[in-house]
Amino acid sequence: MEKIILLFVGVLVLGVTGMNAQERDTTLMKGGREGVAALAEPSSHYTKDMVQITAMDIPASLRSKLQGSRYKGWENATFYRSQNYEGYVVEMKDGEKIKTFRFDGNGRPIPDHE
């Protein structure tokens, strides 16, 4: 009788473990849409070790790049720079969305690798 109970408990544990291993992790999913993961705070990833600055603090090379039509509304954006001045992040609100642009220390855009 003990062998049957142990066998039953073993099968039950394996079944529960197998079911849990197949569940999706939805902690980073936004809006309940499956397959599209989004960070809760867009700035948390890019700006982890950065300092928030004002538009007046950005270098002229970056300021001239932001004049392009792609960066319309940059004047009201949130700016961050790396502590060693090797990179900048510009976050602009577009309605409910936040657009994040990264630049190197010379103001050249850094493409996203997502």
C-alpha positions in Angstrom: 0.0 0.0 0.0 2.9 2.4 0.8 4.4 1.8 -2.6 1.1 2.8 -4.3 0.8 6.0 -2.3 4.5 6.9 -3.0 4.0 6.2 -6.7 0.8 8.3 -6.7 2.6 11.2 -4.9 5.6 11.0 -7.3 3.3 11.1 -10.4 1.4 14.0 -8.9 4.6 16.0 -8.2 5.9 15.3 -11.7 2.6 16.4 -13.2 2.5 19.7 -11.2 6.1 20.4 -12.0 5.5 19.8 -15.7 2.5 22.1 -15.8 4.3 24.9 -14.0 7.3 24.7 -16.3 5.0 25.5 -19.3 3.3 28.6 -17.9 4.2 31.9 -19.5 5.9 34.6 -17.5 3.6 37.6 -18.0 5.2 39.9 -15.4 6.8 42.0 -18.1 3.9 41.9 -20.5 2.0 45.1 -21.1 -1.7 45.3 -21.7 -2.3 41.6 -21.5 -1.1 41.1 -25.1 0.8 37.8 -25.3 4.2 37.8 -27.1 4.9 41.5 -26.8 7.0 42.2 -23.7 7.5 45.8 -22.5 9.2 47.2 -19.6 7.0 48.9 -17.0 9.2 51.9 -17.0 11.0 52.5 -20.3 13.7 54.6 -18.7 14.6 51.9 -16.1 16.7 49.9 -18.7 18.5 52.6 -20.5 19.0 55.1 -17.7 20.1 52.8 -14.9 23.5 54.4 -14.4 22.7 57.8 -15.9 22.1 61.3 -14.6 19.0 63.3 -15.6 20.0 66.6 -17.2 18.1 69.6 -18.7 17.9 70.5 -22.4 20.5 73.3 -21.7 23.0 70.7 -20.6 23.1 68.7 -23.8 26.1 69.2 -26.1 25.7 71.2 -29.4 26.4 68.2 -31.5 23.4 66.4 -30.0 21.3 69.5 -30.1 21.8 69.9 -33.8 20.9 66.2 -34.4 17.7 66.7 -32.5 16.6 69.5 -34.9 15.6 66.8 -37.4 11.9 66.0 -38.0 12.3 62.5 -36.4 12.9 64.2 -33.0 10.0 66.7 -33.2 9.1 67.8 -29.7 12.5 67.1 -28.2 12.4 70.4 -26.3 9.9 68.9 -23.9 11.7 65.5 -23.6 13.5 64.1 -20.6 17.3 63.9 -21.0 19.9 61.6 -19.4 23.7 61.4 -19.8 26.0 58.7 -18.7 28.2 59.5 -15.8 31.3 59.4 -18.0 29.8 61.6 -20.7 29.9 58.8 -23.3 26.2 58.6 -24.0 22.9 60.3 -23.9 19.2 59.1 -23.8 16.3 61.2 -24.9 12.8 60.2 -23.9 9.9 61.9 -25.6 6.2 61.3 -24.9 4.0 60.7 -28.0 0.5 60.5 -26.5 0.6 57.4 -24.3 3.8 56.1 -25.8 7.3 57.0 -24.7 9.9 57.1 -27.5 13.5 56.5 -26.4 16.5 57.6 -28.5 20.1 56.8 -27.6 23.1 58.8 -28.7 26.8 58.4 -28.2 29.0 61.2 -26.7 29.4 62.9 -30.1 25.6 63.1 -30.7 25.4 60.2 -33.2 22.3 57.9 -32.9 22.8 54.5 -31.5 20.5 52.0 -33.2 18.2 49.8 -31.0 19.1 46.1 -31.0 15.7 44.8 -29.8 
